[in-house]
Structure formats: structure tokens, C-alpha cells
Amino acid sequence: MRSRTITYIIIALGASIGIYADAYSDDDQVLLVLAIVILMFGLYRLARGISSRKPDESFIKSEEEE
């Protein structure tokens, strides 16, 4: 649970830096790229923690043959 909280903080930090770089800086491309890198790192950490569904699990129900 603590790791997920840290991941959300990283994502919020990247988004905040990106908004600041876009709104308040005139042409600070380095800060905007840094924000994107931080945001993508947080999203990677979040996606890494999501497990995929089991291979034998299916959303399509098959008809029972009589």
C-alpha cells in the first residue's frame, strides 16, 4: 500500500511540474521534458503493479453442448 501511495505522489509531482512548465515558464522545454519523464515513470510503476488476468479466464461464455 505504501508503494502505491509513493507512485501516486510521483504521478502528481510530474503532472504539477508539467502544468507549471506549460503555464508559467515561457520557453522552458527542459522542465517540460523532465515533467513528462517523471509522469511516465510513475505511470510505469503503476502499470507494473497491475496484474493481468489468468490465461484460463475468459469473458466469453461458451454454450454447453448437449
N, C-alpha and C positions, 0 to 999 in steps of 0.2 A: 504494500500500500504506500509505503514511503517513496519507493522508486517512481510510482505513477505520479505522485504529487510533485516530485522534482521534475519529471517530464513535462507536466502542465506548466510549471514555472518557467522552464526553458522555452516552451512554445509562446507563452505570454511575453517573455522578455524579447524574443525575436520579433514578435508582432509589434510590440511597443517601439522597439528601435526602428523598425521599418516605417511605422507611421510617423515617428519623429523625423526620420531622414527624408521622407517624402513631403512633409508639411512645413518643417521649419528650416531645413537646410536648402540652400539654393541649388548647388550642383555637387553634392557630396555623394558620389557614386560608390565610394569605398564603404561608407557607412551603410548604404542600402544593400550592397552585396553581402556585407557582414551580417546584416539582419536576415537576409534570405538563407544564408548558411546556418545560422543559429536556429531559425524556424524549421528548416529541413532536417536538421539533426534531431530536434525534438519530435518531429513527426516520424522519423525513422525509429526512434526509441519507442514511441507509442505503437507503431505498427509491428515492431518486433515482438511486443508483448501480447499481441492478439493471436490466439491460436486458430488454426484452420479447422474446418470441420473434419470429422472422421471419414476415411475413404469409403467405408461401407454404408455411410449415411446418405440418403437420397431424399430430395424434396418431391420426387415424382413417385406417386404410389402406383404400383403395378396391379393389374387386375388379376384376381385369383382365378386360376384355370380350374374348371370343374370337370 
